[in-house]
Amino acid sequence: MKPALRESALVSAIVQALRAASGLVVRKRHGTAWGVAGDPDLSGCYRGRHFELEVKTPAGALTRLQEARLAEWSRAGAITAVVRSVEEALAALGIEEDK
């Protein structure tokens, strides 16, 4: 049986994959006094479009606050998604994987 993937390891893998894409900037949000509670884990821009991605393990669930923050970003025109793998993160932004 495979050990459960930690969210921090998944975030790192997603950031690494996104940084390999041309025309993309991604930042990991860290919880600080200056941050906004519930904001998604990853923020960035891909080819002129702002995005907000909430990273969850396959067993992870969104809180109501996280759902509300994603909805705010979506209403403002950002690409938003809950992603549970590198493949889902790439697909959310319309990035095709190298085969």
C-alpha positions in Angstrom: 0.0 0.0 0.0 1.4 3.4 -1.0 1.8 6.0 1.8 -0.6 8.9 1.6 0.8 11.9 -0.3 1.3 14.9 1.9 -0.3 18.2 0.7 3.1 20.0 1.0 4.7 17.4 -1.3 1.9 17.8 -3.8 2.1 21.6 -3.8 5.9 21.3 -4.5 5.3 19.0 -7.4 2.7 21.2 -8.9 4.8 24.4 -8.5 7.7 22.6 -10.2 5.5 21.5 -13.1 3.9 25.0 -13.5 7.3 26.8 -13.4 8.3 24.7 -16.4 5.5 26.2 -18.5 6.4 29.1 -20.7 4.6 32.4 -20.0 3.6 31.4 -16.4 4.3 32.9 -13.0 3.2 31.0 -9.9 3.6 31.8 -6.2 2.9 29.7 -3.1 0.9 31.6 -0.5 2.2 31.2 3.0 0.1 31.8 6.1 1.2 35.1 7.6 -0.3 38.0 9.4 -0.6 39.8 6.0 -2.4 36.9 4.3 -6.1 36.5 4.0 -7.6 33.4 5.7 -8.9 30.8 3.2 -7.1 32.2 0.1 -6.0 29.4 -2.3 -2.5 27.9 -2.0 -1.2 28.9 -5.4 -1.6 32.2 -7.2 -0.3 33.3 -10.5 -0.7 34.4 -14.1 -0.6 32.3 -17.3 -0.6 34.0 -20.6 -2.3 37.1 -19.2 -4.9 35.2 -17.1 -4.8 35.3 -13.3 -5.3 32.0 -11.6 -6.0 30.7 -8.1 -5.5 27.0 -7.3 -6.4 25.3 -4.1 -4.3 22.1 -3.6 -5.9 19.2 -1.8 -4.8 15.6 -1.4 -7.2 13.0 -2.9 -8.8 12.7 0.6 -8.7 16.4 1.4 -11.9 18.5 1.6 -12.4 22.3 1.2 -13.6 24.3 4.1 -16.5 26.7 3.6 -14.1 29.6 3.8 -11.9 28.1 1.0 -15.0 27.6 -1.1 -16.0 31.3 -0.5 -12.5 32.6 -1.4 -12.4 30.5 -4.7 -15.9 31.9 -5.6 -14.7 35.5 -5.0 -11.7 35.0 -7.3 -13.9 33.3 -9.9 -16.4 36.2 -9.8 -13.5 38.6 -10.4 -12.6 36.7 -13.5 -9.7 34.5 -12.3 -9.3 30.9 -13.4 -10.0 28.9 -10.2 -9.8 25.2 -9.4 -9.3 22.6 -6.7 -6.5 20.4 -7.9 -5.5 17.0 -6.5 -2.6 16.2 -8.9 0.0 17.8 -11.2 -2.2 16.6 -14.1 -5.3 18.4 -12.7 -3.3 21.6 -12.2 -2.0 21.6 -15.8 -5.5 20.8 -17.1 -7.1 23.6 -15.1 -4.8 26.1 -16.9 -5.1 24.4 -20.3 -1.5 23.3 -20.3 -0.8 20.2 -22.3 1.6 17.7 -20.8 4.6 16.6 -22.8 4.0 13.0 -23.9 
